[in-house]
């Protein structure tokens, strides 16, 4: 049985089901499989994210507007 044959068979079976809760369960299964890759972070990346969150909480960040201004000044100096 090819992948295409299996997909067709599943679609036919799903079309025969009238149980809403069962269809919702199938939907959840399908969404978990098709929601994209799971990203695994290294301990260092996790630490960096936590540090960044703490800096943001303390207001230690630049807005995009601030960065644009700094970039504009830097370009005009050249």
mmJSON file of the N, C-alpha and C atoms, coordinates in Angstrom:
{"data_MODEL":{"atom_site":{
"group_PDB":["ATOM","ATOM","ATOM","ATOM","ATOM","ATOM","ATOM","ATOM","ATOM","ATOM","ATOM","ATOM","ATOM","ATOM","ATOM","ATOM","ATOM","ATOM","ATOM","ATOM","ATOM","ATOM","ATOM","ATOM","ATOM","ATOM","ATOM","ATOM","ATOM","ATOM","ATOM","ATOM","ATOM","ATOM","ATOM","ATOM","ATOM","ATOM","ATOM","ATOM","ATOM","ATOM","ATOM","ATOM","ATOM","ATOM","ATOM","ATOM","ATOM","ATOM","ATOM","ATOM","ATOM","ATOM","ATOM","ATOM","ATOM","ATOM","ATOM","ATOM","ATOM","ATOM","ATOM","ATOM","ATOM","ATOM","ATOM","ATOM","ATOM","ATOM","ATOM","ATOM","ATOM","ATOM","ATOM","ATOM","ATOM","ATOM","ATOM","ATOM","ATOM","ATOM","ATOM","ATOM","ATOM","ATOM","ATOM","ATOM","ATOM","ATOM","ATOM","ATOM","ATOM","ATOM","ATOM","ATOM","ATOM","ATOM","ATOM","ATOM","ATOM","ATOM","ATOM","ATOM","ATOM","ATOM","ATOM","ATOM","ATOM","ATOM","ATOM","ATOM","ATOM","ATOM","ATOM","ATOM","ATOM","ATOM","ATOM","ATOM","ATOM","ATOM","ATOM","ATOM","ATOM","ATOM","ATOM","ATOM","ATOM","ATOM","ATOM","ATOM","ATOM","ATOM","ATOM","ATOM","ATOM","ATOM","ATOM","ATOM","ATOM","ATOM","ATOM","ATOM","ATOM","ATOM","ATOM","ATOM","ATOM","ATOM","ATOM","ATOM","ATOM","ATOM","ATOM","ATOM","ATOM","ATOM","ATOM","ATOM","ATOM","ATOM","ATOM","ATOM","ATOM","ATOM","ATOM","ATOM","ATOM","ATOM","ATOM","ATOM","ATOM","ATOM","ATOM","ATOM","ATOM","ATOM","ATOM","ATOM","ATOM","ATOM","ATOM","ATOM","ATOM","ATOM","ATOM","ATOM","ATOM","ATOM","ATOM","ATOM","ATOM","ATOM","ATOM","ATOM","ATOM","ATOM","ATOM","ATOM","ATOM","ATOM","ATOM","ATOM","ATOM","ATOM","ATOM","ATOM","ATOM","ATOM","ATOM","ATOM","ATOM","ATOM","ATOM","ATOM","ATOM","ATOM","ATOM","ATOM","ATOM","ATOM","ATOM","ATOM","ATOM","ATOM","ATOM","ATOM","ATOM","ATOM","ATOM","ATOM","ATOM","ATOM"],
"id":[1,2,3,4,5,6,7,8,9,10,11,12,13,14,15,16,17,18,19,20,21,22,23,24,25,26,27,28,29,30,31,32,33,34,35,36,37,38,39,40,41,42,43,44,45,46,47,48,49,50,51,52,53,54,55,56,57,58,59,60,61,62,63,64,65,66,67,68,69,70,71,72,73,74,75,76,77,78,79,80,81,82,83,84,85,86,87,88,89,90,91,92,93,94,95,96,97,98,99,100,101,102,103,104,105,106,107,108,109,110,111,112,113,114,115,116,117,118,119,120,121,122,123,124,125,126,127,128,129,130,131,132,133,134,135,136,137,138,139,140,141,142,143,144,145,146,147,148,149,150,151,152,153,154,155,156,157,158,159,160,161,162,163,164,165,166,167,168,169,170,171,172,173,174,175,176,177,178,179,180,181,182,183,184,185,186,187,188,189,190,191,192,193,194,195,196,197,198,199,200,201,202,203,204,205,206,207,208,209,210,211,212,213,214,215,216,217,218,219,220,221,222,223,224,225,226,227,228,229,230,231,232,233,234],
"type_symbol":["N","C","C","N","C","C","N","C","C","N","C","C","N","C","C","N","C","C","N","C","C","N","C","C","N","C","C","N","C","C","N","C","C","N","C","C","N","C","C","N","C","C","N","C","C","N","C","C","N","C","C","N","C","C","N","C","C","N","C","C","N","C","C","N","C","C","N","C","C","N","C","C","N","C","C","N","C","C","N","C","C","N","C","C","N","C","C","N","C","C","N","C","C","N","C","C","N","C","C","N","C","C","N","C","C","N","C","C","N","C","C","N","C","C","N","C","C","N","C","C","N","C","C","N","C","C","N","C","C","N","C","C","N","C","C","N","C","C","N","C","C","N","C","C","N","C","C","N","C","C","N","C","C","N","C","C","N","C","C","N","C","C","N","C","C","N","C","C","N","C","C","N","C","C","N","C","C","N","C","C","N","C","C","N","C","C","N","C","C","N","C","C","N","C","C","N","C","C","N","C","C","N","C","C","N","C","C","N","C","C","N","C","C","N","C","C","N","C","C","N","C","C","N","C","C","N","C","C","N","C","C","N","C","C"],
"label_atom_id":["N","CA","C","N","CA","C","N","CA","C","N","CA","C","N","CA","C","N","CA","C","N","CA","C","N","CA","C","N","CA","C","N","CA","C","N","CA","C","N","CA","C","N","CA","C","N","CA","C","N","CA","C","N","CA","C","N","CA","C","N","CA","C","N","CA","C","N","CA","C","N","CA","C","N","CA","C","N","CA","C","N","CA","C","N","CA","C","N","CA","C","N","CA","C","N","CA","C","N","CA","C","N","CA","C","N","CA","C","N","CA","C","N","CA","C","N","CA","C","N","CA","C","N","CA","C","N","CA","C","N","CA","C","N","CA","C","N","CA","C","N","CA","C","N","CA","C","N","CA","C","N","CA","C","N","CA","C","N","CA","C","N","CA","C","N","CA","C","N","CA","C","N","CA","C","N","CA","C","N","CA","C","N","CA","C","N","CA","C","N","CA","C","N","CA","C","N","CA","C","N","CA","C","N","CA","C","N","CA","C","N","CA","C","N","CA","C","N","CA","C","N","CA","C","N","CA","C","N","CA","C","N","CA","C","N","CA","C","N","CA","C","N","CA","C","N","CA","C","N","CA","C","N","CA","C","N","CA","C","N","CA","C","N","CA","C","N","CA","C","N","CA","C"],
"label_alt_id":[null,null,null,null,null,null,null,null,null,null,null,null,null,null,null,null,null,null,null,null,null,null,null,null,null,null,null,null,null,null,null,null,null,null,null,null,null,null,null,null,null,null,null,null,null,null,null,null,null,null,null,null,null,null,null,null,null,null,null,null,null,null,null,null,null,null,null,null,null,null,null,null,null,null,null,null,null,null,null,null,null,null,null,null,null,null,null,null,null,null,null,null,null,null,null,null,null,null,null,null,null,null,null,null,null,null,null,null,null,null,null,null,null,null,null,null,null,null,null,null,null,null,null,null,null,null,null,null,null,null,null,null,null,null,null,null,null,null,null,null,null,null,null,null,null,null,null,null,null,null,null,null,null,null,null,null,null,null,null,null,null,null,null,null,null,null,null,null,null,null,null,null,null,null,null,null,null,null,null,null,null,null,null,null,null,null,null,null,null,null,null,null,null,null,null,null,null,null,null,null,null,null,null,null,null,null,null,null,null,null,null,null,null,null,null,null,null,null,null,null,null,null,null,null,null,null,null,null,null,null,null,null,null,null],
"label_comp_id":["UNK","UNK","UNK","UNK","UNK","UNK","UNK","UNK","UNK","UNK","UNK","UNK","UNK","UNK","UNK","UNK","UNK","UNK","UNK","UNK","UNK","UNK","UNK","UNK","UNK","UNK","UNK","UNK","UNK","UNK","UNK","UNK","UNK","UNK","UNK","UNK","UNK","UNK","UNK","UNK","UNK","UNK","UNK","UNK","UNK","UNK","UNK","UNK","UNK","UNK","UNK","UNK","UNK","UNK","UNK","UNK","UNK","UNK","UNK","UNK","UNK","UNK","UNK","UNK","UNK","UNK","UNK","UNK","UNK","UNK","UNK","UNK","UNK","UNK","UNK","UNK","UNK","UNK","UNK","UNK","UNK","UNK","UNK","UNK","UNK","UNK","UNK","UNK","UNK","UNK","UNK","UNK","UNK","UNK","UNK","UNK","UNK","UNK","UNK","UNK","UNK","UNK","UNK","UNK","UNK","UNK","UNK","UNK","UNK","UNK","UNK","UNK","UNK","UNK","UNK","UNK","UNK","UNK","UNK","UNK","UNK","UNK","UNK","UNK","UNK","UNK","UNK","UNK","UNK","UNK","UNK","UNK","UNK","UNK","UNK","UNK","UNK","UNK","UNK","UNK","UNK","UNK","UNK","UNK","UNK","UNK","UNK","UNK","UNK","UNK","UNK","UNK","UNK","UNK","UNK","UNK","UNK","UNK","UNK","UNK","UNK","UNK","UNK","UNK","UNK","UNK","UNK","UNK","UNK","UNK","UNK","UNK","UNK","UNK","UNK","UNK","UNK","UNK","UNK","UNK","UNK","UNK","UNK","UNK","UNK","UNK","UNK","UNK","UNK","UNK","UNK","UNK","UNK","UNK","UNK","UNK","UNK","UNK","UNK","UNK","UNK","UNK","UNK","UNK","UNK","UNK","UNK","UNK","UNK","UNK","UNK","UNK","UNK","UNK","UNK","UNK","UNK","UNK","UNK","UNK","UNK","UNK","UNK","UNK","UNK","UNK","UNK","UNK","UNK","UNK","UNK","UNK","UNK","UNK"],
"label_asym_id":["A","A","A","A","A","A","A","A","A","A","A","A","A","A","A","A","A","A","A","A","A","A","A","A","A","A","A","A","A","A","A","A","A","A","A","A","A","A","A","A","A","A","A","A","A","A","A","A","A","A","A","A","A","A","A","A","A","A","A","A","A","A","A","A","A","A","A","A","A","A","A","A","A","A","A","A","A","A","A","A","A","A","A","A","A","A","A","A","A","A","A","A","A","A","A","A","A","A","A","A","A","A","A","A","A","A","A","A","A","A","A","A","A","A","A","A","A","A","A","A","A","A","A","A","A","A","A","A","A","A","A","A","A","A","A","A","A","A","A","A","A","A","A","A","A","A","A","A","A","A","A","A","A","A","A","A","A","A","A","A","A","A","A","A","A","A","A","A","A","A","A","A","A","A","A","A","A","A","A","A","A","A","A","A","A","A","A","A","A","A","A","A","A","A","A","A","A","A","A","A","A","A","A","A","A","A","A","A","A","A","A","A","A","A","A","A","A","A","A","A","A","A","A","A","A","A","A","A","A","A","A","A","A","A"],
"label_entity_id":["1","1","1","1","1","1","1","1","1","1","1","1","1","1","1","1","1","1","1","1","1","1","1","1","1","1","1","1","1","1","1","1","1","1","1","1","1","1","1","1","1","1","1","1","1","1","1","1","1","1","1","1","1","1","1","1","1","1","1","1","1","1","1","1","1","1","1","1","1","1","1","1","1","1","1","1","1","1","1","1","1","1","1","1","1","1","1","1","1","1","1","1","1","1","1","1","1","1","1","1","1","1","1","1","1","1","1","1","1","1","1","1","1","1","1","1","1","1","1","1","1","1","1","1","1","1","1","1","1","1","1","1","1","1","1","1","1","1","1","1","1","1","1","1","1","1","1","1","1","1","1","1","1","1","1","1","1","1","1","1","1","1","1","1","1","1","1","1","1","1","1","1","1","1","1","1","1","1","1","1","1","1","1","1","1","1","1","1","1","1","1","1","1","1","1","1","1","1","1","1","1","1","1","1","1","1","1","1","1","1","1","1","1","1","1","1","1","1","1","1","1","1","1","1","1","1","1","1","1","1","1","1","1","1"],
"label_seq_id":[1,1,1,2,2,2,3,3,3,4,4,4,5,5,5,6,6,6,7,7,7,8,8,8,9,9,9,10,10,10,11,11,11,12,12,12,13,13,13,14,14,14,15,15,15,16,16,16,17,17,17,18,18,18,19,19,19,20,20,20,21,21,21,22,22,22,23,23,23,24,24,24,25,25,25,26,26,26,27,27,27,28,28,28,29,29,29,30,30,30,31,31,31,32,32,32,33,33,33,34,34,34,35,35,35,36,36,36,37,37,37,38,38,38,39,39,39,40,40,40,41,41,41,42,42,42,43,43,43,44,44,44,45,45,45,46,46,46,47,47,47,48,48,48,49,49,49,50,50,50,51,51,51,52,52,52,53,53,53,54,54,54,55,55,55,56,56,56,57,57,57,58,58,58,59,59,59,60,60,60,61,61,61,62,62,62,63,63,63,64,64,64,65,65,65,66,66,66,67,67,67,68,68,68,69,69,69,70,70,70,71,71,71,72,72,72,73,73,73,74,74,74,75,75,75,76,76,76,77,77,77,78,78,78],
"pdbx_PDB_ins_code":[null,null,null,null,null,null,null,null,null,null,null,null,null,null,null,null,null,null,null,null,null,null,null,null,null,null,null,null,null,null,null,null,null,null,null,null,null,null,null,null,null,null,null,null,null,null,null,null,null,null,null,null,null,null,null,null,null,null,null,null,null,null,null,null,null,null,null,null,null,null,null,null,null,null,null,null,null,null,null,null,null,null,null,null,null,null,null,null,null,null,null,null,null,null,null,null,null,null,null,null,null,null,null,null,null,null,null,null,null,null,null,null,null,null,null,null,null,null,null,null,null,null,null,null,null,null,null,null,null,null,null,null,null,null,null,null,null,null,null,null,null,null,null,null,null,null,null,null,null,null,null,null,null,null,null,null,null,null,null,null,null,null,null,null,null,null,null,null,null,null,null,null,null,null,null,null,null,null,null,null,null,null,null,null,null,null,null,null,null,null,null,null,null,null,null,null,null,null,null,null,null,null,null,null,null,null,null,null,null,null,null,null,null,null,null,null,null,null,null,null,null,null,null,null,null,null,null,null,null,null,null,null,null,null],
"Cartn_x":[0.852,0.0,0.896,0.631,1.417,0.9,1.666,1.252,-0.049,-0.161,-1.365,-2.582,-2.412,-3.514,-3.952,-3.004,-3.31,-4.048,-3.606,-4.273,-5.72,-5.932,-7.288,-8.16,-7.615,-8.366,-8.734,-7.792,-8.064,-9.143,-9.076,-10.076,-11.456,-11.54,-12.819,-13.357,-12.5,-12.911,-13.37,-12.628,-12.979,-14.331,-14.586,-15.859,-17.049,-16.828,-17.9,-18.188,-17.333,-17.466,-18.363,-19.328,-20.221,-20.002,-19.143,-18.873,-17.953,-18.51,-17.764,-16.545,-16.694,-15.557,-14.441,-14.789,-13.77,-13.061,-13.831,-13.224,-12.298,-12.696,-11.831,-10.528,-10.614,-9.407,-8.483,-9.056,-8.251,-7.595,-8.364,-7.829,-6.633,-6.73,-5.616,-4.394,-4.601,-3.484,-2.827,-3.644,-3.108,-2.364,-2.909,-2.257,-0.917,-0.802,0.478,1.529,1.106,2.045,2.436,1.553,1.796,2.14,2.328,2.554,3.982,4.821,6.18,7.179,8.44,9.485,9.56,9.949,10.185,11.62,11.79,13.13,13.706,14.87,15.559,16.654,16.658,17.658,18.738,19.947,21.045,20.906,21.549,21.509,21.996,22.983,23.504,22.44,21.708,20.662,19.538,19.18,18.142,18.573,19.839,20.373,20.328,20.751,20.747,19.335,18.361,16.975,16.507,16.821,16.432,17.093,18.381,19.072,18.439,18.067,17.423,16.081,15.311,14.021,14.206,15.237,15.5,15.914,16.719,17.124,15.909,14.998,13.79,12.951,12.806,12.039,12.628,13.952,14.633,14.668,14.128,14.14,15.466,16.295,17.618,17.549,16.92,16.809,16.618,16.777,16.55,15.352,14.505,13.374,13.87,13.043,13.401,13.585,12.766,12.873,14.238,14.681,15.992,17.117,17.007,18.038,18.052,16.85,16.772,17.435,17.215,17.837,19.354,19.825,21.274,21.876,21.185,21.672,21.706,20.651,20.608,21.759,22.056,23.181,24.502,24.633,25.864,26.062,24.987,25.076,25.448,24.875,25.161,26.575,27.203,28.592,29.577,29.207,30.115,30.265],
"Cartn_y":[-1.175,0.0,1.236,2.151,3.376,4.405,5.447,6.534,7.148,7.342,7.935,7.039,5.722,4.789,4.857,4.898,4.957,6.252,7.37,8.643,8.596,8.043,7.937,7.072,5.96,5.066,5.759,6.501,7.221,8.285,9.012,10.032,9.394,8.266,7.567,7.14,6.598,6.154,7.342,8.447,9.644,10.184,10.144,10.634,9.823,8.605,7.747,7.971,8.687,8.869,10.071,9.878,10.967,11.377,10.677,10.947,12.172,13.287,14.544,14.433,13.817,13.723,12.869,11.827,10.99,11.781,12.542,13.369,14.427,15.006,15.979,15.333,14.091,13.373,13.128,12.757,12.566,13.879,14.959,16.282,16.633,16.367,16.65,15.835,14.564,13.716,14.258,14.653,15.186,16.496,17.366,18.654,18.485,17.522,17.328,16.805,16.084,15.531,16.561,17.502,18.437,19.844,20.023,21.378,21.865,21.121,21.566,20.865,21.116,20.44,20.94,20.067,20.441,20.936,22.065,22.646,22.267,21.649,21.305,22.329,22.886,23.888,23.266,23.739,23.297,23.987,23.472,24.149,25.596,25.859,27.213,28.128,27.629,28.42,28.705,27.705,27.894,28.947,28.892,29.876,31.274,31.4,32.706,33.283,32.439,32.898,33.394,32.649,33.071,34.394,34.54,35.801,36.958,36.702,37.738,38.148,37.179,37.487,38.374,38.084,38.889,40.306,40.433,41.765,42.567,41.909,42.59,43.056,42.194,42.558,43.788,43.936,45.074,46.292,46.15,47.265,47.43,46.424,46.494,45.968,46.759,46.396,47.655,47.522,48.625,48.28,49.259,49.053,49.119,48.647,48.728,50.184,51.068,52.495,53.042,52.655,53.086,52.579,51.359,50.768,51.482,51.788,52.51,53.882,54.572,55.885,55.756,54.77,54.557,54.228,53.413,53.039,54.264,55.079,56.29,57.228,57.374,58.218,57.636,56.338,55.676,55.847,55.709,55.864,57.296,58.252,59.675,60.062,59.363,59.658,59.16,58.213,57.613,58.461],
"Cartn_z":[0.0,0.0,0.0,-0.915,-1.006,0.002,0.179,1.07,0.582,-0.713,-1.287,-1.039,-1.223,-0.964,0.493,1.379,2.811,3.162,2.607,2.852,2.373,1.17,0.633,1.542,2.01,2.878,4.19,4.757,5.997,5.806,4.702,4.426,4.314,3.631,3.494,4.857,5.693,7.035,7.882,7.817,8.587,8.124,6.826,6.295,6.804,7.244,7.747,9.237,9.92,11.366,11.657,12.56,12.973,14.428,15.124,16.543,16.655,17.116,17.184,18.097,19.26,20.184,19.591,18.855,18.214,17.112,16.337,15.29,15.876,17.02,17.683,18.136,18.631,19.049,17.86,16.735,15.515,15.11,15.199,14.844,15.713,17.007,17.92,17.533,17.229,16.804,15.533,14.589,13.333,13.543,14.395,14.647,15.339,16.225,16.904,15.937,14.938,13.959,12.905,12.607,11.51,11.99,13.286,13.791,13.618,12.947,12.699,13.6,13.336,14.106,15.546,16.423,17.812,17.914,18.519,18.636,19.992,19.971,21.207,21.454,22.641,22.985,23.857,23.651,24.506,25.862,26.885,28.184,28.102,27.262,27.102,26.488,25.493,24.863,25.856,26.642,27.659,28.679,29.091,30.035,29.44,28.176,27.514,27.412,27.142,27.066,28.424,29.473,30.827,31.202,30.863,31.136,30.369,29.128,28.316,28.903,29.364,29.991,31.215,32.019,33.212,32.833,31.775,31.313,30.838,30.134,29.658,30.839,31.863,33.053,33.742,33.668,34.286,33.362,32.164,31.214,30.498,30.537,29.911,28.469,27.622,26.215,25.392,24.082,23.161,22.287,22.042,21.144,19.703,18.791,17.372,16.963,17.52,17.226,17.667,18.862,19.354,18.444,18.035,17.165,15.819,15.285,14.012,14.114,15.232,15.436,15.496,16.251,16.371,15.009,14.238,12.925,12.01,12.083,11.265,11.589,12.88,13.287,12.796,12.879,12.458,10.945,10.179,8.715,8.358,9.065,8.761,9.121,10.045,10.431,9.395,8.597,7.604,6.389],
"occupancy":[1.0,1.0,1.0,1.0,1.0,1.0,1.0,1.0,1.0,1.0,1.0,1.0,1.0,1.0,1.0,1.0,1.0,1.0,1.0,1.0,1.0,1.0,1.0,1.0,1.0,1.0,1.0,1.0,1.0,1.0,1.0,1.0,1.0,1.0,1.0,1.0,1.0,1.0,1.0,1.0,1.0,1.0,1.0,1.0,1.0,1.0,1.0,1.0,1.0,1.0,1.0,1.0,1.0,1.0,1.0,1.0,1.0,1.0,1.0,1.0,1.0,1.0,1.0,1.0,1.0,1.0,1.0,1.0,1.0,1.0,1.0,1.0,1.0,1.0,1.0,1.0,1.0,1.0,1.0,1.0,1.0,1.0,1.0,1.0,1.0,1.0,1.0,1.0,1.0,1.0,1.0,1.0,1.0,1.0,1.0,1.0,1.0,1.0,1.0,1.0,1.0,1.0,1.0,1.0,1.0,1.0,1.0,1.0,1.0,1.0,1.0,1.0,1.0,1.0,1.0,1.0,1.0,1.0,1.0,1.0,1.0,1.0,1.0,1.0,1.0,1.0,1.0,1.0,1.0,1.0,1.0,1.0,1.0,1.0,1.0,1.0,1.0,1.0,1.0,1.0,1.0,1.0,1.0,1.0,1.0,1.0,1.0,1.0,1.0,1.0,1.0,1.0,1.0,1.0,1.0,1.0,1.0,1.0,1.0,1.0,1.0,1.0,1.0,1.0,1.0,1.0,1.0,1.0,1.0,1.0,1.0,1.0,1.0,1.0,1.0,1.0,1.0,1.0,1.0,1.0,1.0,1.0,1.0,1.0,1.0,1.0,1.0,1.0,1.0,1.0,1.0,1.0,1.0,1.0,1.0,1.0,1.0,1.0,1.0,1.0,1.0,1.0,1.0,1.0,1.0,1.0,1.0,1.0,1.0,1.0,1.0,1.0,1.0,1.0,1.0,1.0,1.0,1.0,1.0,1.0,1.0,1.0,1.0,1.0,1.0,1.0,1.0,1.0,1.0,1.0,1.0,1.0,1.0,1.0],
"B_iso_or_equiv":[0.0,0.0,0.0,0.0,0.0,0.0,0.0,0.0,0.0,0.0,0.0,0.0,0.0,0.0,0.0,0.0,0.0,0.0,0.0,0.0,0.0,0.0,0.0,0.0,0.0,0.0,0.0,0.0,0.0,0.0,0.0,0.0,0.0,0.0,0.0,0.0,0.0,0.0,0.0,0.0,0.0,0.0,0.0,0.0,0.0,0.0,0.0,0.0,0.0,0.0,0.0,0.0,0.0,0.0,0.0,0.0,0.0,0.0,0.0,0.0,0.0,0.0,0.0,0.0,0.0,0.0,0.0,0.0,0.0,0.0,0.0,0.0,0.0,0.0,0.0,0.0,0.0,0.0,0.0,0.0,0.0,0.0,0.0,0.0,0.0,0.0,0.0,0.0,0.0,0.0,0.0,0.0,0.0,0.0,0.0,0.0,0.0,0.0,0.0,0.0,0.0,0.0,0.0,0.0,0.0,0.0,0.0,0.0,0.0,0.0,0.0,0.0,0.0,0.0,0.0,0.0,0.0,0.0,0.0,0.0,0.0,0.0,0.0,0.0,0.0,0.0,0.0,0.0,0.0,0.0,0.0,0.0,0.0,0.0,0.0,0.0,0.0,0.0,0.0,0.0,0.0,0.0,0.0,0.0,0.0,0.0,0.0,0.0,0.0,0.0,0.0,0.0,0.0,0.0,0.0,0.0,0.0,0.0,0.0,0.0,0.0,0.0,0.0,0.0,0.0,0.0,0.0,0.0,0.0,0.0,0.0,0.0,0.0,0.0,0.0,0.0,0.0,0.0,0.0,0.0,0.0,0.0,0.0,0.0,0.0,0.0,0.0,0.0,0.0,0.0,0.0,0.0,0.0,0.0,0.0,0.0,0.0,0.0,0.0,0.0,0.0,0.0,0.0,0.0,0.0,0.0,0.0,0.0,0.0,0.0,0.0,0.0,0.0,0.0,0.0,0.0,0.0,0.0,0.0,0.0,0.0,0.0,0.0,0.0,0.0,0.0,0.0,0.0,0.0,0.0,0.0,0.0,0.0,0.0],
"pdbx_formal_charge":[null,null,null,null,null,null,null,null,null,null,null,null,null,null,null,null,null,null,null,null,null,null,null,null,null,null,null,null,null,null,null,null,null,null,null,null,null,null,null,null,null,null,null,null,null,null,null,null,null,null,null,null,null,null,null,null,null,null,null,null,null,null,null,null,null,null,null,null,null,null,null,null,null,null,null,null,null,null,null,null,null,null,null,null,null,null,null,null,null,null,null,null,null,null,null,null,null,null,null,null,null,null,null,null,null,null,null,null,null,null,null,null,null,null,null,null,null,null,null,null,null,null,null,null,null,null,null,null,null,null,null,null,null,null,null,null,null,null,null,null,null,null,null,null,null,null,null,null,null,null,null,null,null,null,null,null,null,null,null,null,null,null,null,null,null,null,null,null,null,null,null,null,null,null,null,null,null,null,null,null,null,null,null,null,null,null,null,null,null,null,null,null,null,null,null,null,null,null,null,null,null,null,null,null,null,null,null,null,null,null,null,null,null,null,null,null,null,null,null,null,null,null,null,null,null,null,null,null,null,null,null,null,null,null],
"auth_seq_id":[1,1,1,2,2,2,3,3,3,4,4,4,5,5,5,6,6,6,7,7,7,8,8,8,9,9,9,10,10,10,11,11,11,12,12,12,13,13,13,14,14,14,15,15,15,16,16,16,17,17,17,18,18,18,19,19,19,20,20,20,21,21,21,22,22,22,23,23,23,24,24,24,25,25,25,26,26,26,27,27,27,28,28,28,29,29,29,30,30,30,31,31,31,32,32,32,33,33,33,34,34,34,35,35,35,36,36,36,37,37,37,38,38,38,39,39,39,40,40,40,41,41,41,42,42,42,43,43,43,44,44,44,45,45,45,46,46,46,47,47,47,48,48,48,49,49,49,50,50,50,51,51,51,52,52,52,53,53,53,54,54,54,55,55,55,56,56,56,57,57,57,58,58,58,59,59,59,60,60,60,61,61,61,62,62,62,63,63,63,64,64,64,65,65,65,66,66,66,67,67,67,68,68,68,69,69,69,70,70,70,71,71,71,72,72,72,73,73,73,74,74,74,75,75,75,76,76,76,77,77,77,78,78,78],
"auth_comp_id":["UNK","UNK","UNK","UNK","UNK","UNK","UNK","UNK","UNK","UNK","UNK","UNK","UNK","UNK","UNK","UNK","UNK","UNK","UNK","UNK","UNK","UNK","UNK","UNK","UNK","UNK","UNK","UNK","UNK","UNK","UNK","UNK","UNK","UNK","UNK","UNK","UNK","UNK","UNK","UNK","UNK","UNK","UNK","UNK","UNK","UNK","UNK","UNK","UNK","UNK","UNK","UNK","UNK","UNK","UNK","UNK","UNK","UNK","UNK","UNK","UNK","UNK","UNK","UNK","UNK","UNK","UNK","UNK","UNK","UNK","UNK","UNK","UNK","UNK","UNK","UNK","UNK","UNK","UNK","UNK","UNK","UNK","UNK","UNK","UNK","UNK","UNK","UNK","UNK","UNK","UNK","UNK","UNK","UNK","UNK","UNK","UNK","UNK","UNK","UNK","UNK","UNK","UNK","UNK","UNK","UNK","UNK","UNK","UNK","UNK","UNK","UNK","UNK","UNK","UNK","UNK","UNK","UNK","UNK","UNK","UNK","UNK","UNK","UNK","UNK","UNK","UNK","UNK","UNK","UNK","UNK","UNK","UNK","UNK","UNK","UNK","UNK","UNK","UNK","UNK","UNK","UNK","UNK","UNK","UNK","UNK","UNK","UNK","UNK","UNK","UNK","UNK","UNK","UNK","UNK","UNK","UNK","UNK","UNK","UNK","UNK","UNK","UNK","UNK","UNK","UNK","UNK","UNK","UNK","UNK","UNK","UNK","UNK","UNK","UNK","UNK","UNK","UNK","UNK","UNK","UNK","UNK","UNK","UNK","UNK","UNK","UNK","UNK","UNK","UNK","UNK","UNK","UNK","UNK","UNK","UNK","UNK","UNK","UNK","UNK","UNK","UNK","UNK","UNK","UNK","UNK","UNK","UNK","UNK","UNK","UNK","UNK","UNK","UNK","UNK","UNK","UNK","UNK","UNK","UNK","UNK","UNK","UNK","UNK","UNK","UNK","UNK","UNK","UNK","UNK","UNK","UNK","UNK","UNK"],
"auth_asym_id":["A","A","A","A","A","A","A","A","A","A","A","A","A","A","A","A","A","A","A","A","A","A","A","A","A","A","A","A","A","A","A","A","A","A","A","A","A","A","A","A","A","A","A","A","A","A","A","A","A","A","A","A","A","A","A","A","A","A","A","A","A","A","A","A","A","A","A","A","A","A","A","A","A","A","A","A","A","A","A","A","A","A","A","A","A","A","A","A","A","A","A","A","A","A","A","A","A","A","A","A","A","A","A","A","A","A","A","A","A","A","A","A","A","A","A","A","A","A","A","A","A","A","A","A","A","A","A","A","A","A","A","A","A","A","A","A","A","A","A","A","A","A","A","A","A","A","A","A","A","A","A","A","A","A","A","A","A","A","A","A","A","A","A","A","A","A","A","A","A","A","A","A","A","A","A","A","A","A","A","A","A","A","A","A","A","A","A","A","A","A","A","A","A","A","A","A","A","A","A","A","A","A","A","A","A","A","A","A","A","A","A","A","A","A","A","A","A","A","A","A","A","A","A","A","A","A","A","A","A","A","A","A","A","A"],
"auth_atom_id":["N","CA","C","N","CA","C","N","CA","C","N","CA","C","N","CA","C","N","CA","C","N","CA","C","N","CA","C","N","CA","C","N","CA","C","N","CA","C","N","CA","C","N","CA","C","N","CA","C","N","CA","C","N","CA","C","N","CA","C","N","CA","C","N","CA","C","N","CA","C","N","CA","C","N","CA","C","N","CA","C","N","CA","C","N","CA","C","N","CA","C","N","CA","C","N","CA","C","N","CA","C","N","CA","C","N","CA","C","N","CA","C","N","CA","C","N","CA","C","N","CA","C","N","CA","C","N","CA","C","N","CA","C","N","CA","C","N","CA","C","N","CA","C","N","CA","C","N","CA","C","N","CA","C","N","CA","C","N","CA","C","N","CA","C","N","CA","C","N","CA","C","N","CA","C","N","CA","C","N","CA","C","N","CA","C","N","CA","C","N","CA","C","N","CA","C","N","CA","C","N","CA","C","N","CA","C","N","CA","C","N","CA","C","N","CA","C","N","CA","C","N","CA","C","N","CA","C","N","CA","C","N","CA","C","N","CA","C","N","CA","C","N","CA","C","N","CA","C","N","CA","C","N","CA","C","N","CA","C","N","CA","C","N","CA","C","N","CA","C","N","CA","C"],
"pdbx_PDB_model_num":[1,1,1,1,1,1,1,1,1,1,1,1,1,1,1,1,1,1,1,1,1,1,1,1,1,1,1,1,1,1,1,1,1,1,1,1,1,1,1,1,1,1,1,1,1,1,1,1,1,1,1,1,1,1,1,1,1,1,1,1,1,1,1,1,1,1,1,1,1,1,1,1,1,1,1,1,1,1,1,1,1,1,1,1,1,1,1,1,1,1,1,1,1,1,1,1,1,1,1,1,1,1,1,1,1,1,1,1,1,1,1,1,1,1,1,1,1,1,1,1,1,1,1,1,1,1,1,1,1,1,1,1,1,1,1,1,1,1,1,1,1,1,1,1,1,1,1,1,1,1,1,1,1,1,1,1,1,1,1,1,1,1,1,1,1,1,1,1,1,1,1,1,1,1,1,1,1,1,1,1,1,1,1,1,1,1,1,1,1,1,1,1,1,1,1,1,1,1,1,1,1,1,1,1,1,1,1,1,1,1,1,1,1,1,1,1,1,1,1,1,1,1,1,1,1,1,1,1,1,1,1,1,1,1]
}}}
